[in-house]
């Protein structure tokens, strides 16, 4: 689990045990002794043009290695290019209608 995920999980755990203690469902709050999780703030940077081209160059090899009937490499290329130029997150890009592309 990453540090940010651990911090979220710990917060929910403390909220739950705080509620359980307040409503007298437990005698003590076992999460009270937990130390806060340290989370470093790291900004995610976009791929450089060279990294992006390298990523796109690997997609045909992906289709060749997976000889199924579907060409996932072509779909991934569409997704990656859409995300690159619209700056949408993956979840938002996946929700776009094909007609919007």
C-alpha positions as semicolon CSV with decimal commas, in nm:
position;residue;x (nm);y (nm);z (nm)
1;X;0,000;0,000;0,000
2;X;0,131;0,345;-0,083
3;X;0,177;0,614;0,180
4;X;-0,122;0,819;0,062
5;X;-0,346;0,510;0,063
6;X;-0,219;0,418;0,411
7;X;-0,300;0,768;0,536
8;X;-0,656;0,746;0,400
9;X;-0,703;0,399;0,548
10;X;-0,566;0,513;0,884
11;X;-0,800;0,814;0,887
12;X;-1,102;0,593;0,823
13;X;-0,986;0,349;1,089
14;X;-0,954;0,631;1,343
15;X;-1,296;0,768;1,250
16;X;-1,452;0,427;1,296
17;X;-1,291;0,360;1,634
18;X;-1,366;0,718;1,745
19;X;-1,733;0,656;1,665
20;X;-1,725;0,315;1,838
21;X;-1,570;0,469;2,150
22;X;-1,813;0,764;2,153
23;X;-2,113;0,532;2,128
24;X;-1,965;0,307;2,397
25;X;-1,932;0,004;2,172
26;X;-1,565;-0,038;2,275
27;X;-1,398;0,041;2,608
28;X;-1,104;0,224;2,453
29;X;-0,996;0,357;2,114
30;X;-0,716;0,127;1,988
31;X;-0,635;0,367;1,704
32;X;-0,551;0,652;1,941
33;X;-0,190;0,536;1,971
34;X;-0,126;0,530;1,595
35;X;0,126;0,779;1,465
36;X;0,028;0,974;1,153
37;X;0,149;0,832;0,824
38;X;0,408;1,053;0,654
39;X;0,313;1,137;0,298
40;X;0,559;1,306;0,065
41;X;0,414;1,555;-0,179
42;X;0,541;1,451;-0,520
43;X;0,408;1,611;-0,831
44;X;0,343;1,370;-1,117
45;X;0,502;1,498;-1,432
46;X;0,378;1,415;-1,782
47;X;0,585;1,193;-2,009
48;X;0,847;1,364;-2,220
49;X;0,787;1,350;-2,598
50;X;1,057;1,082;-2,625
51;X;0,898;0,871;-2,350
52;X;0,555;0,907;-2,511
53;X;0,686;0,798;-2,852
54;X;0,861;0,500;-2,691
55;X;0,531;0,403;-2,525
56;X;0,340;0,426;-2,853
57;X;0,610;0,228;-3,035
58;X;0,556;-0,069;-2,804
59;X;0,183;-0,100;-2,869
60;X;0,210;-0,294;-3,201
61;X;0,442;-0,541;-3,024
62;X;0,173;-0,579;-2,757
63;X;-0,084;-0,675;-3,023
64;X;0,160;-0,917;-3,187
65;X;0,231;-1,091;-2,854
66;X;-0,141;-1,125;-2,775
67;X;-0,275;-1,295;-3,086
68;X;-0,641;-1,263;-2,985
69;X;-0,903;-1,124;-3,217
70;X;-0,913;-0,786;-3,043
71;X;-0,644;-0,530;-3,105
72;X;-0,598;-0,382;-2,759
73;X;-0,287;-0,194;-2,870
74;X;-0,495;0,021;-3,106
75;X;-0,745;0,093;-2,830
76;X;-0,465;0,177;-2,585
77;X;-0,307;0,409;-2,842
78;X;-0,638;0,594;-2,877
79;X;-0,667;0,620;-2,500
80;X;-0,309;0,742;-2,452
81;X;-0,330;1,002;-2,730
82;X;-0,665;1,127;-2,598
83;X;-0,527;1,158;-2,247
84;X;-0,211;1,328;-2,374
85;X;-0,387;1,604;-2,565
86;X;-0,699;1,656;-2,355
87;X;-0,518;1,623;-2,020
88;X;-0,800;1,405;-1,892
89;X;-0,746;1,146;-1,622
90;X;-0,780;0,784;-1,727
91;X;-1,125;0,744;-1,569
92;X;-1,253;1,057;-1,743
93;X;-1,103;0,956;-2,078
94;X;-1,264;0,612;-2,055
95;X;-1,606;0,769;-1,998
96;X;-1,596;0,966;-2,325
97;X;-1,837;0,853;-2,594
98;X;-1,672;0,737;-2,916
99;X;-1,860;1,010;-3,099
100;X;-1,687;1,268;-2,876
101;X;-1,350;1,159;-3,009
